[in-house]
Amino acid sequence: MKERLKWLIPLMLFVLIVVVYIWPVSKPPFEVLYADVEQETVDSLAAFRAAHPTKIIEVDNLSWEYIVLGQGGDTVVFLHGMTGAYDIWWQQVEVLQQQFRVISMTYPAANSLEEMAGGVTAILEAEGVNRFHVVGSSLGGYFAQYLVANYPERVQSAVFANTFPPNDLIAEQNKVVGFLLPYLPEWLIMNVFSGSIRESVYPTSEYSDLVLAYGLEQTNGRMNKRQIIGRFYCVVDPFNVPDTDALDIPVMIIESDNDPLVDPVLRSELKATYPTAAVHTFEGAGHFPYLNRSDEYTSLIEQFFLKSNLEIQ
C-alpha cells in the first residue's frame, strides 16, 4: 500500500495541476453577454459583423484579420487597445465609410511594435494604400505614435486617444505581472481582465452595458492568452517620440478625465510630449468613449480629419 501511495499521490497532484492549467475559458453566447444592452445597439453590432466578413493576411506566420470599407479618397486606419478587435470601432466605421476608406484590424499575437507595424504595412500594401489618417486608443494610441515616428511619410494626421507616451512607469508598475503572464493559465488571465472590466472600466464608463458586454466578450473566448501577452509586450516596448511639429503632421489627443487605465501622470506627459496637439477631454466617459459616447466621438474625429485635409492642401 505504501509503495502505491509513493507514486499515486504525485500522480494525482500532477493530474490536478494539469487540469487547473488547461481548464477552459468560459464562452457565454452573444445573446447572454449582450442581454442588458439596448436592442438597437445589439442589432447594429450583429448586423455589422454579418455584413462585413473579415479578410485574412499572413505576415511572418501571424494571421491578421481586418476589414476594408468605404470608397473615399482618403483612408482612415483604426487601431484598438488591449481588449479590442476590428469591430470595436463599428459605430465610427459605419459613419466614416460614407466619405473615407476605412481599415480596421484585430492584432494577432505580435510581440513587438515592429511586428505590429509589419502587419499593418502589409495590409496597407495589399489594399493599395500609400498615406492614411490613423486613430488609435490605449495600446492603439501608443502604436499610432510608433507609426508616426517610423513611417511619417505615410501618416496624414493622427489621433492619440486614451493613451500614453513612451514611459517607464507602466513597465515598472507591471513588472511582476509581465514576468508571470507566460506561466499563468489562460482562464486565470482572462478572469483577472474580466474583473478589471467589471470593477473599474464599467463604473467609470457611465455604467455602459455596451462597454461591459464587449469587454467580457473579449475576455470570454474572443481573445487568447498569446494575444494578451503580445499586447502587453507592445505596451512596454520603447521607441523614440516623433516630433510631429517638424514632421508637419496634425495631431489630436482625446482623453477622459476619469480614465481608470491611464494614470493621470501619463495623461499629462502625453500632452507635454505633443504640446501643439488639439486636446479634447471627455468628462466622466471612462476608457472607451468611442463606445459609450459614440456620436460625439465620431463627430470629433471626422471633423479633425476633414480639417487636417484642408490644412494639408
Secondary structure, DSSP 4 states (H G I P E B T S, - for coil): -HHHHHHHHHHHHHHHHHHHHHPPPP---HHHHTTTS-HHHHHHHHHHHHHSPPEEEEETTEEEEEEEE---SSEEEEE--TT--GGGGHHHHHHHTTTSEEEEEE--S--SHHHHHHHHHHHHHHTT--SEEEEEETHHHHHHHHHHHH-GGGEEEEEEES---S-SHHHHHTHHHHHHGGGS-HHHHHHHHHHHIIIIIHHHTTT-HHHHHHHHHIIIIIS-HHHHHHHHHHHT---PPP-HHHHT--EEEEEETT-SSS-HHHHHHHHHHSTTSEEEEESS--S-HHHHTHHHHHHHHHHHHHHHHHHH-
